[in-house]
């Protein structure tokens, strides 16, 4: 058995509003595309390159993308590439590649609602898929649109540094270096 890897991470803007539909099994599927801009310099000239990626999200994640995203919204997605093929009307086999989205993170501010960024995971486990929680707003985990209140404990400052107003956290420390020992 091979240890192959198929993982994609993209940040870009939606090129159109997402399209949500129900398939015969009752599952939801959401199709959308992301434009990804890249700037580079060639022979002293700054150039821009835009790549477009077709994406698909299944189930609750697809419903959330359809509900919270619209054309122009910047998002980050992780997932995998899937190749599909079909025969066109002229009998030629056509191949297409799309990103199967497993995690999504809203970036920037939402226009009219004024909500800040948040993220959803297809697997329902916050923080999986390579995207850390956003530090500029509430994080939405478990594919639930209810915000998780507060800051995760690993990101909170030590309580001794936040208690008191303007107190010196080193006031009881007997191990302060002598002024002659400071190298600058």
PAVORO-57249 format. One record per residue (C-alpha): x, y, z; residue in one letter. Coordinates in pm, 1 decimal. Layout:
@X = X Y = Y Z = Z res = a
...
END
This chain:
@X = 0.0 Y = 0.0 Z = 0.0 res = x
@X = 142.1 Y = 337.3 Z = -104.1 res = x
@X = 168.2 Y = 639.0 Z = 121.6 res = x
@X = 43.1 Y = 892.8 Z = -129.7 res = x
@X = -60.9 Y = 1246.6 Z = -42.7 res = x
@X = -339.6 Y = 1448.7 Z = -198.3 res = x
@X = -390.1 Y = 1773.0 Z = -5.0 res = x
@X = -474.7 Y = 2122.0 Z = -128.4 res = x
@X = -475.6 Y = 2455.2 Z = 56.0 res = x
@X = -614.0 Y = 2762.6 Z = -119.2 res = x
@X = -693.5 Y = 3120.3 Z = -26.1 res = x
@X = -894.0 Y = 3319.4 Z = -273.9 res = x
@X = -1219.5 Y = 3494.4 Z = -355.1 res = x
@X = -1539.6 Y = 3338.1 Z = -481.7 res = x
@X = -1595.7 Y = 3415.4 Z = -849.4 res = x
@X = -1973.1 Y = 3374.5 Z = -820.9 res = x
@X = -2235.1 Y = 3288.5 Z = -561.4 res = x
@X = -2219.9 Y = 2922.3 Z = -453.4 res = x
@X = -2474.2 Y = 2684.7 Z = -610.3 res = x
@X = -2638.0 Y = 2443.4 Z = -363.7 res = x
@X = -2844.5 Y = 2145.6 Z = -477.4 res = x
@X = -2982.5 Y = 1824.4 Z = -333.4 res = x
@X = -2890.7 Y = 1497.4 Z = -502.3 res = x
@X = -3124.1 Y = 1196.8 Z = -522.3 res = x
@X = -2982.7 Y = 1045.3 Z = -200.7 res = x
@X = -3084.0 Y = 1360.5 Z = -10.7 res = x
@X = -2726.7 Y = 1484.1 Z = 38.6 res = x
@X = -2645.2 Y = 1849.7 Z = -21.6 res = x
@X = -2370.8 Y = 1942.7 Z = -265.5 res = x
@X = -2237.6 Y = 2294.9 Z = -314.3 res = x
@X = -2035.3 Y = 2398.4 Z = -619.6 res = x
@X = -1833.6 Y = 2719.4 Z = -635.1 res = x
@X = -1510.8 Y = 2851.2 Z = -779.3 res = x
@X = -1223.0 Y = 3041.8 Z = -623.5 res = x
@X = -991.9 Y = 3292.4 Z = -793.0 res = x
@X = -640.1 Y = 3285.4 Z = -652.7 res = x
@X = -410.6 Y = 3581.5 Z = -729.6 res = x
@X = -32.8 Y = 3555.7 Z = -738.9 res = x
@X = 206.6 Y = 3846.6 Z = -790.9 res = x
@X = 560.5 Y = 3798.9 Z = -914.9 res = x
@X = 839.1 Y = 3995.5 Z = -1079.4 res = x
@X = 992.8 Y = 3904.1 Z = -1415.1 res = x
@X = 1281.7 Y = 4110.9 Z = -1553.6 res = x
@X = 1198.8 Y = 4392.9 Z = -1311.8 res = x
@X = 832.3 Y = 4405.2 Z = -1412.2 res = x
@X = 565.0 Y = 4321.0 Z = -1156.7 res = x
@X = 306.3 Y = 4082.2 Z = -1297.9 res = x
@X = -12.2 Y = 3925.5 Z = -1170.0 res = x
@X = -136.5 Y = 3576.6 Z = -1243.0 res = x
@X = -487.4 Y = 3457.1 Z = -1162.8 res = x
@X = -579.7 Y = 3090.3 Z = -1133.3 res = x
@X = -936.8 Y = 2964.7 Z = -1105.7 res = x
@X = -1028.2 Y = 2650.4 Z = -912.5 res = x
@X = -1359.9 Y = 2465.4 Z = -921.8 res = x
@X = -1460.1 Y = 2342.2 Z = -576.7 res = x
@X = -1726.0 Y = 2111.5 Z = -434.4 res = x
@X = -1838.4 Y = 2077.6 Z = -71.6 res = x
@X = -2073.2 Y = 1806.6 Z = 51.7 res = x
@X = -2329.8 Y = 1788.6 Z = 330.5 res = x
@X = -2350.3 Y = 2045.6 Z = 607.8 res = x
@X = -2026.0 Y = 2213.3 Z = 499.9 res = x
@X = -2177.0 Y = 2280.2 Z = 157.1 res = x
@X = -2488.1 Y = 2426.6 Z = 320.6 res = x
@X = -2274.3 Y = 2655.8 Z = 537.9 res = x
@X = -2070.6 Y = 2775.7 Z = 239.6 res = x
@X = -2392.3 Y = 2847.7 Z = 50.9 res = x
@X = -2534.3 Y = 3037.9 Z = 349.5 res = x
@X = -2231.9 Y = 3248.8 Z = 448.1 res = x
@X = -2038.0 Y = 3300.2 Z = 124.8 res = x
@X = -2115.0 Y = 3510.0 Z = -179.2 res = x
@X = -1931.9 Y = 3637.0 Z = -485.8 res = x
@X = -1617.4 Y = 3828.3 Z = -385.2 res = x
@X = -1592.6 Y = 3676.1 Z = -33.8 res = x
@X = -1238.3 Y = 3573.3 Z = 59.9 res = x
@X = -1210.8 Y = 3222.9 Z = 203.0 res = x
@X = -946.9 Y = 2963.6 Z = 279.5 res = x
@X = -1016.6 Y = 2600.0 Z = 198.5 res = x
@X = -834.3 Y = 2272.9 Z = 246.6 res = x
@X = -925.7 Y = 1951.7 Z = 76.8 res = x
@X = -814.0 Y = 1713.7 Z = -192.7 res = x
@X = -802.8 Y = 1707.3 Z = -570.5 res = x
@X = -1043.9 Y = 1483.0 Z = -757.8 res = x
@X = -1024.1 Y = 1409.7 Z = -1128.1 res = x
@X = -1344.7 Y = 1338.1 Z = -1314.2 res = x
@X = -1414.5 Y = 1266.9 Z = -1679.5 res = x
@X = -1710.3 Y = 1270.7 Z = -1912.9 res = x
@X = -1776.8 Y = 1239.9 Z = -2284.3 res = x
@X = -1882.7 Y = 1562.2 Z = -2455.3 res = x
@X = -2141.4 Y = 1589.6 Z = -2734.5 res = x
@X = -1870.4 Y = 1535.7 Z = -2998.4 res = x
@X = -1767.4 Y = 1203.9 Z = -2841.7 res = x
@X = -1441.1 Y = 1335.5 Z = -2693.9 res = x
@X = -1339.7 Y = 1242.8 Z = -2342.2 res = x
@X = -1306.3 Y = 1554.9 Z = -2126.6 res = x
@X = -1116.2 Y = 1555.6 Z = -1797.5 res = x
@X = -1173.6 Y = 1802.0 Z = -1517.5 res = x
@X = -1008.1 Y = 1847.9 Z = -1182.3 res = x
@X = -1187.5 Y = 1996.1 Z = -882.5 res = x
@X = -1109.6 Y = 2057.8 Z = -516.9 res = x
@X = -1319.3 Y = 1849.7 Z = -276.9 res = x
@X = -1340.4 Y = 2087.2 Z = 20.1 res = x
@X = -1300.2 Y = 1933.8 Z = 366.2 res = x
@X = -1239.4 Y = 2250.7 Z = 572.7 res = x
@X = -1329.5 Y = 2613.8 Z = 516.9 res = x
@X = -1226.8 Y = 2935.9 Z = 690.8 res = x
@X = -1396.9 Y = 3270.0 Z = 627.9 res = x
@X = -1144.6 Y = 3550.9 Z = 593.8 res = x
@X = -1186.3 Y = 3924.5 Z = 637.7 res = x
@X = -1510.6 Y = 4088.2 Z = 732.9 res = x
@X = -1845.8 Y = 3988.8 Z = 597.9 res = x
@X = -2010.9 Y = 4275.1 Z = 417.1 res = x
@X = -2355.8 Y = 4343.3 Z = 551.1 res = x
@X = -2370.2 Y = 4122.1 Z = 861.2 res = x
@X = -2051.2 Y = 4264.4 Z = 1011.0 res = x
@X = -1947.1 Y = 3920.9 Z = 1143.2 res = x
@X = -1581.6 Y = 3843.8 Z = 1171.3 res = x
@X = -1406.8 Y = 3539.0 Z = 1032.9 res = x
@X = -1481.0 Y = 3184.3 Z = 1137.3 res = x
@X = -1414.6 Y = 2833.5 Z = 1015.4 res = x
@X = -1594.0 Y = 2507.3 Z = 955.6 res = x
@X = -1466.7 Y = 2156.3 Z = 916.0 res = x
@X = -1622.2 Y = 1876.4 Z = 713.4 res = x
@X = -1501.2 Y = 1628.5 Z = 974.9 res = x
@X = -1648.6 Y = 1835.2 Z = 1256.8 res = x
@X = -1318.1 Y = 1858.3 Z = 1444.1 res = x
@X = -1197.0 Y = 2211.7 Z = 1492.3 res = x
@X = -839.4 Y = 2274.6 Z = 1390.0 res = x
@X = -803.7 Y = 1974.3 Z = 1160.3 res = x
@X = -693.4 Y = 2009.9 Z = 803.4 res = x
@X = -405.7 Y = 2250.6 Z = 850.0 res = x
@X = -591.1 Y = 2573.4 Z = 927.1 res = x
@X = -536.5 Y = 2710.8 Z = 1276.3 res = x
@X = -825.1 Y = 2901.0 Z = 1434.3 res = x
@X = -849.6 Y = 3262.2 Z = 1321.2 res = x
@X = -706.7 Y = 3506.6 Z = 1570.1 res = x
@X = -907.8 Y = 3797.6 Z = 1434.2 res = x
@X = -1252.7 Y = 3678.8 Z = 1531.6 res = x
@X = -1463.4 Y = 3398.1 Z = 1669.7 res = x
@X = -1397.9 Y = 3044.9 Z = 1552.9 res = x
@X = -1684.1 Y = 2826.1 Z = 1444.3 res = x
@X = -1616.2 Y = 2458.8 Z = 1500.6 res = x
@X = -1817.6 Y = 2140.6 Z = 1473.8 res = x
@X = -1974.4 Y = 2286.9 Z = 1156.0 res = x
@X = -2202.2 Y = 2493.7 Z = 1380.1 res = x
@X = -2266.3 Y = 2860.5 Z = 1306.6 res = x
@X = -2273.2 Y = 2938.1 Z = 1679.3 res = x
@X = -1953.7 Y = 3122.1 Z = 1782.6 res = x
@X = -1721.6 Y = 2971.7 Z = 2039.7 res = x
@X = -1691.8 Y = 3236.0 Z = 2308.3 res = x
@X = -1357.2 Y = 3349.4 Z = 2439.9 res = x
@X = -1002.5 Y = 3269.7 Z = 2346.6 res = x
@X = -873.5 Y = 2911.3 Z = 2355.2 res = x
@X = -661.2 Y = 2852.9 Z = 2665.1 res = x
@X = -342.8 Y = 2788.4 Z = 2466.7 res = x
@X = -367.6 Y = 3143.0 Z = 2326.1 res = x
@X = -446.2 Y = 3319.8 Z = 2654.8 res = x
@X = -166.5 Y = 3502.8 Z = 2833.8 res = x
@X = -57.5 Y = 3365.6 Z = 3169.3 res = x
@X = -291.8 Y = 3489.4 Z = 3443.2 res = x
@X = -6.2 Y = 3646.2 Z = 3640.6 res = x
@X = 64.6 Y = 3874.2 Z = 3347.1 res = x
@X = -293.5 Y = 3992.7 Z = 3312.1 res = x
@X = -398.7 Y = 4038.7 Z = 3673.4 res = x
@X = -372.6 Y = 4380.3 Z = 3829.8 res = x
@X = -345.1 Y = 4709.4 Z = 3652.2 res = x
@X = 8.9 Y = 4795.9 Z = 3557.7 res = x
@X = 162.5 Y = 4563.8 Z = 3817.7 res = x
@X = 514.9 Y = 4433.9 Z = 3762.2 res = x
@X = 499.3 Y = 4055.5 Z = 3714.3 res = x
@X = 867.5 Y = 4028.5 Z = 3819.1 res = x
@X = 839.3 Y = 4222.2 Z = 4144.6 res = x
@X = 887.9 Y = 3909.7 Z = 4360.6 res = x
@X = 1156.1 Y = 3759.7 Z = 4138.7 res = x
@X = 1489.8 Y = 3750.7 Z = 4318.8 res = x
@X = 1671.2 Y = 3633.1 Z = 4004.4 res = x
@X = 1667.1 Y = 3962.8 Z = 3813.8 res = x
@X = 1998.9 Y = 4022.1 Z = 3634.2 res = x
@X = 2235.7 Y = 4283.9 Z = 3764.3 res = x
@X = 2264.7 Y = 4595.0 Z = 3543.2 res = x
@X = 2629.0 Y = 4506.0 Z = 3471.4 res = x
@X = 2520.6 Y = 4163.8 Z = 3337.1 res = x
@X = 2287.9 Y = 4301.3 Z = 3066.5 res = x
@X = 2467.3 Y = 4276.4 Z = 2727.5 res = x
@X = 2328.1 Y = 4598.1 Z = 2577.8 res = x
END
